[in-house]
Amino acid sequence: MIELISAQPAWFWLCLGGLLLIAELLGTGGYLLWSGIAAVVVAITALILPFLGWEWQGILFAVFTIASAILWRKWLSSRKNVPADEINQKSHQLIGVKVRLLSDTEEGFSRARLADGSWRVYSELPLKAGTEVIITSVDGITLHVKPCHDDNSSVQGDQ
């Protein structure tokens, strides 16, 4: 068996990488992903540079595993963190989005088209249809809005 692995090191690393990635699919939480990717990279390296000994391949595997885990951690830390209380509240991600009113406000309420739906909006100021507003907060299914300062009231929203 050892002779077979020594004769075809690229296949060994490719199989090891495949097994690690399959084990990752079973739910290890990311621990085997980077080792699996590193093993596949070492397999490609062994195909390109067949003169590398098994010692250097093992060193490359360790280096690639550590480097990929460090790069992943760095990428994760650079991502925007969502507060824990807003994880499952997609509507709170609407704050700051600009929309146009579909109708004049009546007693402060109107409707606005957002993506593929129509949302109920509330404004403290009376506004005309087509007014561009910005979402300031979300209360249940009601979007609280205020008019944008750079608004052109003559432009109508798509109704």
Summary of the structure (lengths in Angstrom):
residues: 159
radius of gyration: 28.0
end to end distance: 71.3
largest distance: 83.6
contacts: 419
relative contact order: 0.10
helix: 45%
strand: 19%
